[in-house]
Amino acid sequence: MKRLFFLLFILTIVISASVPVIATGQITLHSQAADHVMIGLSGSDKATIDWGDGSPVETLPLKFSITAFKHTYSNAAQRTITINGNIRGLVCTDMQLTGLDVSKSTGLSILDCSRNKLTTIDVNNNLALRHLTCTDNQLTNLDVSKITWLALIRCSNNQLTSLDLSKNIGLKYIYCDNNKLNTTGMENFFRSLHTNVINGGKAIWIANNPGSNANTGIARERGWTITQQAQAQAQPQEAQVMENSYWKVGYTTHGIHALEGVKDNYHANLLNGNLAGTLLAYKVKDGVWLKLNPNKREMKADENAGTISFRDVGIGNTIEMTQTFKFEGEMLRWNIDIVNNSKFPIEIGDLAIPFPVRSRIGGLDPTPIFQQSFSRHAFVSGDASFLYFTRINGEAPFYLMTVEPGTKLEYTDNSLMYIYSGKTGTAETRGTWRQEHTRGWLQPKGANGDKMSFGFTLHIADSYPEMKEKIVANRSIDIDVLPGMTLPIMQKAKFSLKTVCNIDSIRAEFPEKTVIKYLGKKGTDTHIYEVAFNKLGENLLTVHFDGGRKTYLEFFSCESPETITKKRSSFLVNSQQFRDPTKWYDGLYGVYDMKNGQLRGPDNPDIYDESLTYFLASDDPALGKAPFLASKNVVFPNDEEIASIEYHIKNFIWGGLQRTDKETPYPYGIYGTPNWFINRDHDLRITYTEQKLVNPRMWRSFDYAHLAMLYWHMYQIATLYPEKSKFMTADQYLEMAYRTAVAFFVYPVEFLGEYYEPYKWGCYNELVMVDIINELEIRGFSDKAAELRFDWEKKSKYFIYDDPFPYSSEYITDRTAFESTYFLAKYGVMHPMKPDENLWYDQNKAKWYSHPTVTKDKARDFMERQHIAGLSYRGYLAKQWYRLGGDASFSYMARMGASAILDYGYRFSDNPYEWIRLGYAGYLGPYGMVNTGTAESNWGYWYPGKEKDGAIGQAFTSVKFGSNWILTEESRGPWRYCGEADLGMCAITRTAATMLVDDPIFGWSVFGGNMTEEQKQFAVYPDDGARIRFRIVNDKIRIGLELNRDNWSATQPIVVNKNMKSVELKLENGTGNKHTTRLTVEAKGTGSPRLTADNKTIHSKQDRYGNYVFEIPVEGEGCTLKVTWR
């Protein structure tokens, strides 16, 4: 009953606090002997300031974000400053304040009064306060007991002897270091902390208090992370070190626990466990399976020889395994020798090595995370296997482990890499695997074959090219491929095998459906091949080399990208949309279950009925589908699909998921998890959660980016095809895109700013804001363009200048960031931005950001940094279709991140070819995740059946069988649910291009189609998924042609003169009516272009980027375009 009364009391506060406080409050500041002051204010409408020196009272405009206002006095004296207005945020730092009265400003939610002379402060009238910063004052007491939903408190560098936060049930961050809390005071403080779960965790900073050595377990048991100061990684007892000029190895009697490159500036340990923890499962004669006992391990170290060895023996000394680590210059050899000491034959069922990498260290401090942590990349592919390790921030050195000749890797369960997997692999009967599970045999002692040896070599490299060189030098194979390893059926791929070994043969899994052609040798060691597949699904090529060794090339053959894109959009409309006016979720695109052929929704949730219920009608799974559909229909308009999108907007989004322009307060706010139906009804909401009830649940920044993209593409559709748009006009959709983009920067900060930081996080799809800004300018809405540009440039500057590791998104290390990081850098390179002072105030760090010098060179430098950091999350050297160019689980970020890499390679890189190959592979790869096919293949490789033709999986399970974070168990292949997968589809139309590239390995090649070559010209047949872009790249030129509507012909080739002076294209009228199509031509390294359409000259104008823009009249079936360069 007491709990019930408490909850009712809290709910009374919550209900009243949920209504925005619109109060005209007064703030009084008493300043001592300051000759100039700066005050930061945010709020609504206007504020007046009486600076206390007899000067006229100023009236100042207020914005949502905090703006700095300055005043200079004629002399230094004591003054009283009075502020009146609807103040939301107040920053009054470094003002020599001796008094501050905010008791009448009841709408205040942010207060920073740091670095003053305050001995007391009263904030218990400020019930809306969420961020309180009062560091570097002289406070001896701080009472915040009335501020229930305070989220962040900074009270460092004061004189506090106690701190009671028992009433503050929404706190996330507490900074109380450098105070006077003794052990008792500190432990009482810990006991006062709430136990609620908070997004992103909860943290306390307590260093330099008398009681810093208090029992921190009290706080940890309540879910808090304690930060005192950076601490070195704990070393095992009896740890010893051996090193040479390249390696520093830490070891104990149990194994190797530390590997460090001597020249690593960060002194980062690569390992997070025992490297010598090799698994050996064996069977003596026909006995039972046994494992070696590491507790009886013997260790020997010889400094002179540079060796460390570990010897393990089996029961009765029947078998022994010795692992030896030996320095050889920059190489660290790891040899495994196994000997049969018995008179019986021994079967080796499993032999597997671990490589426990430090994938994440530290709590919320990004510095050790990005400098001391690594990503592991594995190419488990027989005799050419290797592992490599990249620091999270992308910086060298890189670490590479290759297999020695005679050693192979054939299987992985992610934790172990198997030399033999006959026991474990065959025991797992669920799922499939592309390599054979083998076993080893040891003959009785004294017989031939009573010993076996295996070896690995660890290398240190300063670059990716150096790692590739070391792979070749180690008698393995360095593989390159274009356009990717997910290959549209009967398109041609080229691949190279660089090796000092002989290539004995290449055998196809389906020889009658595969065409392999040897194109010759480049240099002394690089063999070039061409391949095409005529069987949908996985296709394995086995490379036999070096007289008995073999490795595997795993390709996936898919339908045409355009076919897959159209099938996916049709499937969404016809198989995934709920249409039932009696349901609150009418119009929703639900989650499809490929395995069971079921559409999941609020009334049919399957696994999404509890913690993952948000998957059904909110968040990325629900919001990512319509933007993809809209983007597709800009390029390939379809009346039924456009009507479906507008049904979705009208019935599910506008006035449901998203507040309309007429709903005040908070117009354009987007309701978050679990769904809008619960969140719109406060009484219903409190039956779902007791957390974060103080504000409406409209804080998830990602949601705003998705809907901004949706409305932007609907604006394009309504502009280009006005007869197809019925729900809103083009102008209305543009307004919705603009207002939603502005809300992206406002509501997440207002409602949960201690967690959601839109200026600091990379959010997928937010890049469309640049298009919205440009269109607002073109349309004459200069004030709106300026407003949105101001926020976008804040974000661009933050990423470029203000954060050494701006690679966070929903998590502190997050692959999701690496679409935005590139496009924010690109904006800084392509748009001049002005210097600034106190551009914006960071309420979480309590600091102003200023940029006195702003240059394109800095943006270009950040572009390179973010590029190399992004590669740390991406499959690069490991050439397998489900890894190449993508993230570890081949999620939506495979294509989104690849889009950034491809654009970077095409536009900015001095060596574009590697990045065009990698970016295009990442673009093509996720087409293999879409379950499509023909009648011959029963309509789907992963889940057959015509009713599933067009379904998609959220991510990829790369092990034989495993579980995932959405709580399903999956066989190797795409997950059964579509989930967030359509976010990746969102990147198709902004990425798709047919590219003719003079690659330094493969020569003139085409990405996104096929090509024939004649004496004087290339004939390119586009098949890239959109047919709206064509690009040419060699060492001298980069040419780009892009349509805003219609398409290149699907049947007539693009003809390119080999002198690169002309391109002839057939423009296909996509709608059959009379209209104007815009062609934009980029021309780097050439003269200005000239265009004829059906032999009629079309004149151009230049856009803001220096590109040439042609407006082409189109009617009938289309026209023939010819572009020539002077």
N, C-alpha and C positions, 0 to 999 in steps of 0.2 A: 504494500500500500504506500509506503514511503517513496518507493521508486516511482509509483504512478503519480503521486503529488509532485515529485521533482520534475518528471517529464512534462506534466501539465504546466508547471511554472516556466520551464524552459520554452515550451511551445508558445506560451503567451509572449515571451520575449521575442522568439523567432518570428511569430506572425507580425508583431509590430515592427521588427527590424527588417522584414521582407519588403515593407513599403518604403520607398526611397525617402530619405529625410531631406525635405526642401525647407531649410530654415535659414533665415538671415541672422547670422551670428556675429558676434564681435570678438576679436582677438586683440589682446593688449600685450605689448612687449616692452620691457624696460631694459634699455641698452646703456652701457657704461662706457663713455669716452671712445666711441667709434667714430672715425671720420668718413667711413663709407660702409654701406651695407648692401647685401643682396638677399632678397626674399624670394623663395619659390612658392607659387600658388597654383592650385588647380581648383576647378569647381564649375558652376553653371552661371551663365549670364555675366555679370560684371562685379567687380569689387572696388571699394574705395580705400585708399591708404592715406592716412595723415602721418607724414614722416616725422612729425614732432619738432620741426625746426621753423615753423611759421610759413613754410612754402605752401603753395596751393595744394589742396587735397586732390590727389590723382584718382581718376576713374580708369580702371584697367580691365580689359577683356579677359575672361577666364576660359580656359579650355579644359578638356578632360585630362590631358597630360600636363604635368607640372611645368610651368613657364617661369623663367628667372626674371625678376625685376630689380633694377639697381637704383641706388640713390647715393649721391655724394654730398657731404656736408661741408660747409665753409670752415668748420673747426670741429675738433673733437670735444664732445661734451655729453653729459647724461641726457638721454631723451626717452620719451614715451611714444611708441609707435602704435597707432590704432588702425585695425583693419576691419572693415565691415563687408559682408557678402556671404554668399552660399559657398563656403569654402570646403572643399573635399580634401585637399592636400596642402600642408604647410611645411616648408623647409626654411628654417631660420638658424642655420649653422654659422659659426665663427662671427658672432655679433656681439660678444662680450655681454651676453644677457645675464642680468641678475634676477629678473622676474619674468614670468610668462603665464598669462591667464587665458586658457582656451575653454573655460567652463561654459561659456555661452555659445560656442561654436559646436553645436551638438551633432552636426553632420560630418565632422572631421573623421576621415578614415586613415589618413597618413600624416604622421607627425615626426619630423626630424629636427631636434633641437641640439644636436651634437656640438661639442667643442665650445661650450659657453661656461658661465660661472654659476649655474643654477644649483642651489642647495635643496630645492624642493620643487615638485611639480605635481599638480592635481589633474588627473585625467579621468576620474571616475564619473564625470558627467558625459564623457565622450563614448557613449555605448556603441557607436558605429566604428570605433577605432579598430583597425586591423594590423597596422604597421606602426610600431613605436620605436624610435631610435633616439636615445638620450645619452650616448656615449660621451666620455671625456667631459664630465661635469663634476660636481661635488656632492652628489646625492648620497645620503645615508639611509634612505628608506624609499621604497617604491611600491605603491599600492595600486594594483590593477584588478582588484577583486570584482569590480562591477563590469568589466569588459569581457563578457563571456566568450566572444568569438575572436578575440585577439589571435592573430596568426603568427606574427613575428615580433620579437622584442630584442632590441639591442641595448644593453645597459653596461657595456664594458667600460673599464677605466673610471670607476666611481668608488664610493666608500661603503658599498652595501655589505652588511654582515648577515643578512637573511634575505630570502626571496621566496614568497609563497605564491605559487601559480595554480593552486588547487581549483580555482573557479574558471580557469581559462582552458576550456575543453576543445579548442580548435587550434592550439599552438602547433607550429611546425618547426620553427627555428628559434633558438634561444642563445644569445651571445651574452655571457656574463663573466667572461674572463677578466683578469686584472681587477678584482674586487677584494673584499676582506672576508669571504666566506670561509670559516674554519671547517674542520671535519664534521662537526655536529651540524653546523648550518648548511653545509653542502648536502649531507645525507637527508636532512629534513626537506631541503629543496627538491631532491630527487623523489622523495616520497609524495610530494605535492603534485607531481606531474601526472597528466591524464594518460590513459591507456588506449585511447581511440586510434584507429588506423587512419593514416594520412597519406594522400597521394605522394609518391616519391620518398616516403620515409620522414623521420623526425630526427633532428640533430641538436646537440648542445655543445657549446664551446666554453670550457671551464679553466683554461690554462692560467697559471700565475695567480691562483688563490691559495691562501694558507691550507685550505682543505682539498686541494687538487688530487691528493692521494686518497681521498675518501672512497668508500665502496661503490664503484660505478655500476656494479651489478644490480643495484637497486633500480637505477634508471634503465638499464638494458632489459631487465625483466619487464619493464613497462613499455618496451618497444622503441627505446631511444638509442641513437648512436652518439657516442661520446667522442668529442674531438679535443685533444689537449695540445699536442704538437706532433709534427711529422716524426714518425718513429721508423727506425730501420727494421727490415724484415727479421723476424726472430730466427736465430740460427740453431740448428740441432745441437744437442749436447755432444761434446767430443768432436766437433766439426774441425776438419783440416782443409788446407788449401794447397793446391799445386797449380803452377802457372808457367806459361812461356811468354813469348812476345805477343801472342795472339789471344790465348785463352786463359781464363782463370776458372778453375774447377774446384768446387767445394764438395767434400765427401766425408762420409763416416763409415763405420764398419757395415752399415746397412746398404749403402749405395751412393750414387751421385745425387746431390740435392741442389747444386748451384752450377750454372753455366753462364759465364759472362765474357763478352768480348772486351779485351783489355783496352781497346781504343774507343769503347763506347763512352761518350761524354756523360751519359746518365747512369752508368754503372748498374745497368738493369740485369737482374737475374732472370734468365729465360724460363727457369723451371718452377713448378709448383708441386713438387713431389719427387719421387725417387725414379730417376731415369733407368736405373739398373733393375727395375722390378719386372723383369721378363717372365712371362708365363710359359711354363713347360708342362704339358699334360701328356703322360706316357703310360704305356701298358706293357708289363713284362709278360712275354709269351701270350697266353690267352687269359690273363688275369683281369684285374679291375683297373679302372683309370686312377692314376695317382698324380700328385703334383709335388714339386720340390718344396722343401720347407726352408724358407728364407731365414728362419730364426737360427739356423745352424751355419749361416754364411761365414766364410773365411775371407778376409780382405788383406791384400798386400799392396803396398805402394813403394815405388822405386823412383826417387827424385832424379837420380842420374839417368835412368833409362826413360824417364817421363812416362811411366805407366802406373795405372791403378787397376787392380784386378779383383774380381769377386768370384768365389768358388762356392757352388751349391751342390749338395749330393743327395741322392735319393735314399730311400729306406734300404738298409743292408748294403749301402755303397754300390748299388747296382748300376747307377748312372750318375754322371757328374756333368755340370755345366759351368764353364768358366767364361766370364765376361771381362774383357780387357779393354781399357781405354788408354790410348797412346797418342802423345803429341807427335805430329810430323809437320812442323812449320805451321801454316795457317789451318791445316787439317787436324781434326781430332778423330782418330780411328776408333771404331767400336766393333770389336770382334767377339763372336759368340762361338765357343767350341764345346761340343757335346760328345761325350765318350761313354760307350757301353763297357762297364766293368764286370758284367755278369756272363754266364755261359748260355744265357737265353737271348733270343731275339727280342728287341724292344720296338714297339710301335709308338711313333710320335703322333699324337692326335691333334694337339695344338702347340704351336710355338708362336708367341705373339709378344711384341714389344709395346710398352707404353711410351708416350711422350707427353708428360703432364706439364703443359705450358701455362705460364702465368697469364691468364686471359683477362683478369680484372683484379686490381688491388686498390686499396683505399676505400674510403666511404664516399663522401660527397665532394672530396677535393679532386678537381680534374687533373692537377699536375702529375701526381704519381700514376693516375690511371692512364694518361696519354703518353707518359714518358717511360713508365716501368712495366707496361702490360703489352701483350702480343696477341696477334691472331695466328692461328695454325691453319695451314693450307696443305691438303694431302692429295697426291696423285697416286692412288693405289691401283697399279696397272702392271702387274707382273714384273718383268726384269728391268723395266724403265721407270719404276716407282721412285718417288721422292716426296719429301715433306719440306715445306719452307715456312718461315716465321717472320712476320712483319710487325714492327712496333705499331701501336694503335694510331699514333700521329703520323705514321708513314716514313719517319726518318730512319736513315741507315744507322748502324749496320743491319743487314739482313742475315738470317741464318738459314742454311740449307742442309738437308740430310739426304744423301743419295745412297742407293744400294750398290754394293760391290758386285761385280760379275760373279754369278753363281748364287746370288741371293735375290729373292723376289718377294713382293707383297701381293697377296691374292684376295684379301678380305679385311673388312674393318667393321667394328660395331661402334665406331667413334672413339671409344676409350682405348682400344687396343688395335694395333696393326699386325695382321697375321701373316707369318711366313707359311705356316701350315694351319689350316682351319678345318680339317676333316672331322674332328669331334664336335666342336661348337657349331660350325656351319651346317653340317648335315642334321644336327639335332634341332635346329631351327627350321621347321617345315613350313612356316608361314612366310609368304613373300617369295621373291625371286632374287637371284644374284647373277651377275653377268660373267663371272669367272668360276672356274672349277674349284671345289673344296678338295684339297689334297692332304695326304698324310706322308710322314717320313718313316724310314725303317733303319734301325741299327742292327747290324749282324752281331752275333756273339763275339766276345772279346777275342782278339787274335785273328779273326776272319777279316777279309776285305770288306770294308763298309761298316766297321765298328765305330767309326768316327764321322762326324759331320761338322762343317764350319760355315759360318755366315758372317757377313760384314757390312757395316755401314760407315759412311764417312760424313762428318759434320764439317761444314765450310762456313766461312765468314765472307760476306760480299758487301760492296758499297753501293750496288745498284742492281736493278733487274737484269740488264744485259750481262752483268758479271755473273749472276746466278746462272743464266742460260749458258754462258761459256763454261762454267764449272760442271754443269750437267753433261755437256759434250766431252769435256776433258776426262770425265770419270767413266768413259766408254758407255754412256747412255745416249738417249735421243732427245734432242730439243725439237719440239713440234710447234709449227705455226699453221694457221688455217684461215681461209677467208671464203665466204663472208661470215661463216660461223659453223657450228656443229649441229644446230637445228636447221635443217635444210629443206626448203619447200621442194616438193616432189618434182624430179627431173630438172630442177635447177642444178647448176654445176658448182661444186666447191673445189678449191685448190688447197692442198696441204703440202707442207714440206717436212722432211725428216733430216735434221742436221745431226750427223754422227760420224765418228771416225771408224765405226764398225761397218761391215757389209750388210746391206739389206738383202736378205735371202728371198723373201716373197711377201706379198700382201694378199691375204685371203678374205673374201667377203663372206659374211654369215649367210647371205642369200645371193649366191653368185649369178643366178639366172635373172635376178632383179637389180643387179648392180653393175655399173660400168666404171671400171677403173682404167685410167690411162696414164702411162708414165710420160712426163713432159721433158725429162732430162735432168741434167745435173747443173747446179749453179755453184761455181767455185770448185773446191776439192772435196767438200763434205756435205753438201746440201742437195737432197733428192726432191724433185718436184713432181707432184701427182695431181690428177684431176679425177673427181668421182661424182657420180650421179646415182640416185636411188629411185627405184620405181616400186618400192614397197613401203607403205605407210608404217610408222612406228619406229621402234629402236632398231638400229642397224649397226652391227659390230664389224669392224675391220681388224683382223689379227695381223700384226706386223711381226714377221719372223726375221731375226737378225743375229749376227755374230755367231752363226753356226750352232743354233739350238736355243737361243734366248727368244723371248717373245713379249710383246706388249700389245695394248688394245686401244683402238680409237672408237669411242662410243658416240655415234651420231644418232640423231632422231630425224626421221623423214616425216614432214607434215604436209598438209594441203597448202595451197597458195595463201599467203598472208591476207590477201583481200578476201578470199573465201572464208577463212577462219574469222576475220573481223566481222563480216556480215552474218555468219552463222551465230556468233556469240551475241550480237545485238538482237537478232531475231529470236534467239532462245530466251533472252531476258524478257522480251516483250510477250512472247507466247507461252513461256513455261515458268516464269518467275515473278510475274506481277499478279498481286491480289486485286481482284475487282469485285467488291462486295460492299455496296453502300451502307449495309447494316453494320459493318465493322469499322472501328475507329482507325484501323490501319489500311483502309481502302486506298488503293493506288501504290502501296508499298511494293518494292522489288524485294522478295524474300530470299532466304538462303537455300540453295539447292544442294541436296544430298545425292551425289552421283551413285554411290554404292546401292542405295535403296530406291533410287528414282523418286524421291519425295521432295516436295517444296516445304521448307520449314518456316513457320511463322509463329506469332504469339499464341495461337491456339494449337500448334503442332510443333513444340519446341525441340523435341528429342533431347540432345545433350545440353541445349541452351536454356534449361529451365531454372537454373539457380545463378551461380556466379557469372555465367557467360550470357545471361539473358539479354544483355545489351547488343549482342550480335544480331538480334532478330529485327530490330526496328530503330536503331540509332548507330552512332559511331561510324567507323569506316566501312564495315560490311554493308550497312544500309545506305550510307551517303555516297559511296564511291561508284555506284552503278549508273545512276542517271547522268552524271557528268561524262562518263565514257560514251553512253548512248548519244548524248547531245553532240559531243565532238565528232563521232562517227557520222552523224547526220548533217554536219556542215559539209563534209566531203562527199558522202553518198546519201543524199536526202531520200527518205522513205516516208510516205504519208502516214502509214500505220504506226511506224516507230515514233515519229514526231507527235502524233496524237497520244501515244502511250506516255511519252515524257510529260506532256502538258496535263494529262490525267493525273499523273504522279504529283506534279507541282500543285495542281488545283485541289486535289483531295487529300494528299498526305503532307505536303510541305507547307504551303501558304496558309497561315492561320492554324496550322497544326504543329508540325515540327518547328517551323519558324514563325515568329510573331510578324504580323503584317506591318505595313507602314502606318496603319491607323491604331495599332495597339500600343498604348502608352501606359506606363513608361516602358523603356527598352524596346522600341521598334526594331525589327530585323534581328532580334535575339533568337538564338537557336537552342532549343532544349536538348540536353544531353542524355546520358544514360539514366535509367534503363530504357526510357522512351518518353516521348512528349505527352502521351496520354496520362501517365502517372505524374509527371512533373508539372503539368498545367493545373492540377488539382492538389492544393496543399494538403487537404485532409487525406487524400489518397497517398500522397508522397510520404507522409509521416508513418504510414503503415509499412512502407518499404525500407526506410532507413532512418537512423537517428543521427546520421552524420551530415554535416555541411548544410544544415537547414536554414542558416541565417540569410542566405541569398538564393535567388532563383537559379536553378541549375542550367546556366547558359554560358559556361566558361570554357568549353573545350575548343581551343583555337583551330584545330584541324577541321572541325565541322564547317567553320566559316569559309575556309579556303575551298572546300569541296563545293559549297553552294555558290560561291563567287564564280568558280569555273563553270558550273552548270548554267548560271544566268548569262555569263559571257558568251557561251556557245549558243544559247537560245537567242541572244541578241543577234549573233551572226546569222542564225537560221532565219529569224524574222526579217532581217535586212536583206538577205540574199533571196529568200523564198517567202515573201510576205503572205502569199496565198496559202502557205502551209501552216502558219502560226495562227492559232485561234484564241488562245487564252489571254495573252498579253501582246502589246505592240512592241516593236523594236525599242522604242524609247523607254518603255516601261521596263523591259528586261535590262537595258543598260543602267537604268536607275537602280534596279535591284542588285545588279552586279556591283555597282559603285558603293551602295549603302552597306551591302554585306561585307565588302572588302574593308570599309572603314570600321565596321563593327568588329572585325577580326582583331584590330588593334586596341579596341576599347573594352568590350565586355569580359574577355578572359582576365584582363588586369583588374577590372573593377570587382569581379565576383570571386576570383581565386588567384589573385596576382602573386601570392607567395609561391605558387606552383607553376601556373601557366605564364610564360614569359614570351609573348609573340615577337618581340624584337630580338630575342636571343636564340630561339629555336628554329630549326629548319622544318617547314611544314610542306608536305607534298601538295602539289597543285597551286601553291601560292604564287608561282611565277606568272600566272595569268594576270596578276595585278599590273604588270608592265604594259600588257596589251590594253587593259582597261584604261590606264592613265593616258596612253597614246591616243586611244579612240576618243576619250573625253576632250582632249586638246583639239583633235581634228574636228569634232562636232561643235566646238566653240564653248564648251563648259570648262573654261580655264580655271575658275575658282575650285571646282570639284577636282580637276586634275591636280592642281597645286596641293590641295589638302591630302589627297592620297599619296602623291609623290613625296610630300614631306615625311610621312610615316615610312614609306618604302625606303627612302634615303637614310632615315635614322637606322633602319635595320641593316642596310648595305654597309653603312659606316661602322656599325657595331661589329659586323663580321670581319670587315677588312682591318679595322684599327684597334678595337677595344678588347678583344678576347684572343689569347694565343691558341685556344682550342675551341673554336665555335662550331663544334661538331655534335652538339647535343640536339635531341628532339624530345620525345616523351621519356627517354632515358639518357643518362649522362654520356654514354657512348652509344650512338644510334645510327645505323646505316641510313635511316630515313632522312637524315640531314643532307645527304650528298646529292640531292637534286638542287635544293635551295642554295647550298654553299656555292656551287658553280654559277648559278644564274644571278646571285647577288654580286659575285665577283665580276661577272660579265657586265652587269649594269654599271658597276663602277668604272670599268674600262671604256664602255661605249657612251657614257653620259657624264659630262662634266658636273661635279658636285662642288659646292662652295665650302670654304672653311667656316667654322662656327665656334661659338663659345657657349658653354652650358646648354647644349642642344637638348638634352633630356636628362631627367633625374631617375635613377634606378632605385626604386623603393626597397628592393631586396638587399642591395649592397650599400644603400645609403650613400650614393655618390653621383656626381654630375659627370656627364661625358662631354668633352670638348674636343674639337679637331682643328687646331690652328693651321695645320697644313694638310691639304687634300690633293693627292695626285693620282693620275692614272697608273703610274708606276707601282704605287702601293697596292692598287687593286689587282694589277697584273701579278705582283708577287704573291698576293693571297690566292689568286687563281691557281698558281703552281702548288702552293702549300696544301690547299684543299684537295687538289687532284691527287697528289701522292698519298695524302691521308685516306682518301676514298678508296684507293687501290688496296689498302690494308683489309678492307671488308669484302673484297671482290675476287672472284676466281679469275686468275690471270695466267699463270704458268701451267696450271692443271687443265689440260685440254680434254674435258668431258662435257657433253652437251648441257647437263644440268648444273654445271659449275661455271663454265666459261662466260665471263662478262657479268655474272650475277652474284648476288649475295649468298651466304651460306645455305639458306633454305630455299633459294630461288623464289623469293616472295615478290611482291609488287615492286620492290626496289631493284630487282634485276633489270627491268626495262627503264624505270625512272632514273636510276643512277647511270645506266648505260647511255641514256639520252644525253646526259651532261657530258660524258666522256666523248661521245661521237661529235657533239657540237664543238667541244674544246679542240679535238683533233682537226676538224675541218676548218675552224675559224682562227685558232690562235697558235697551235703548236708549231714549233720550228721543225719537228719531226712527226708529221701527222699520221704516218702510215700505221704505226703500232696501235695508236689510239683509235683510228678508224676501224681497224680489224677488231679490237677489243670491244669498242662501243657497238659496232654492228652485230657482233656475236651476242652481246647482251640484249640488244633489241630483238633479235630473232629467237633467242632461246626460249622465252616464255610461251611462244606459240606451241611448243611441245607440251604445255600444261593444259591446253584446251582439248577437250575430248571430242574430236571430230573425225570424220572419215567418209568413206564411200560405201556403196553396197557391198563391194568386194571385201572390204575390211570390217563389215558389219557396223559401220558408222562411228566407230570409236576404238582406239587402241587400248585405252585404260579401262573403260567401262562400256562394253559393246551394247548396241541397241539404238535404233533410230530415234527413240524418244529421248536419248541422252546426247544426241548430236548437237554440240554447242555448249555443253556444260564445261565447267572449269574447276581446277583445284587451287586452293589458297596458297599452298607451298608444296615443297617436294621433300619426301622422305628418301634420303640417300642410302640408308642402311637397309638390310634385308627386311627387317620388321622392327618398328619402334613406336614409341608414344610421342606426343607433342603437347604443346602448351594449351591447345584447345580441348584437351582431355580425350582425344581419340587415339586408338592404336591403328597404325597404317602399315600396309605392305609398301615395299619400295615403289615409289611413284607419287603422283599428285595426291594430296589429301582429298578426302571424299567431298568436303564442303567447299563451296566457292569462296565464302568468307570475304576477305579483303582483296581478292585477286583482281577485281575490276579496276582497282586503283592503278595497277600496272597497265591495264588496257587504256587508261586515260592518256597514257604517253604515246600511243600509237600515232595519232594524226599529227602531233607536233614533232615527231621524230622521223617518221617514214620518209625515205628518200631512195631513189635509184642513183648510184654513184659510179662513175667511171674513173678509176684510180690507177695511176702508174706506180704500182707497188714495187719497192726495191727488191723484194724476194720473188714475187710472182709476175711482175710485169703488168701490162695493161689488163685490168680485171674489172668485173662488174659486181657491185653489191646491190641486191634487190632486183634481180632479173637475170636474163641471159644475154649473151653477146655473140655476134659473129664478126670476124675481122676480114676486111678486104684490103686491097693494096693501098687505097687512099682514104679509107674511112672505116669507122666502127658502126655497126648496127646494133643498138641496144634495145632490148624488149623489157620494159619495166614490169616488175611484179613485186612491189615493195609493201603493199598493204593500203596505199592511198593514191598513188600515181599523181601527185601534185608537185613533187620536187625532183629536180635533176641536177646533179653536181658533177664537176670535173676537177680532179686534183692531180697535179704533178709537182715537180720541184719548183716550177716557175709560176704556175697559175692556180687560182682557185675560183671557179666559175659556179654560180648557183642560179637556177631558174625556179621560181615558185609561183603557183597559181593560188588565187584566193577562192576560186570555185572551178567547177568542171575538172577534167582529168586528162592526162596524156592518154593516147589510144592504148587499149589493151592488146591490140593485134598488129598495129603498124609500128615499126621501129623508130627510135630516136636515132637519127643519122648524124654522126660527128665526124667532121673532116679531121684527118690526122694532123694537119697543121694548126689545129685548134682555132681556126678563123671562122668557122661556121657550125651551127647546130640547126638541124631541121626536125621539127616535131609536129605530130598530128594532134590537134586539140579536139577532144571529144566532148560534145555538148551533153552535160549531165542531166539537163532537164528538158531539152528539146524546144525550149522557147527562145525568144529573142531577148538578149540581155548583154551586159558588158562584163567582161572578165578582166581582172587585173593580173598582169604578169610583172613580177619583181625580179630584176636581174642584178646579181652581185658579180662584180668583175674585178678581181684582184690579179694584177700582173698582166692585164690586157688593156687595150684601148676601150673607149666607150662603145656600148653596143648599139646596133641598129636593128630594127625589127620590121619584117613584113608579115602581113596576114593575108593569105591568098594573093600574094604579090602586091598588096597595097601597103604603103609605108604607114607605120604607126609611130607617132612622135612620143617622146618620153619626157618625164620630169623627174627630178631627184628628190628622194625623201630625206629625212633628217640624218640618216646614216650614210648618205652618199650613194645609195642604191638607185638604179634606174627603174622607173615605174611606167608601164605601158597599159593603157586602157583599150581593150580589144573588143570590138563589136562582134558578137557571136549569134548565129542563128542556124537553123537546120541541123545537120549532123555535126557541125563544127567547122574547123578551118585548119589550114596548114600554116604553121609558123616557121619563119626562118630568122635566126639571130646570127648576125655577123659582127665582127669586131674590126674596128679601124686599125 
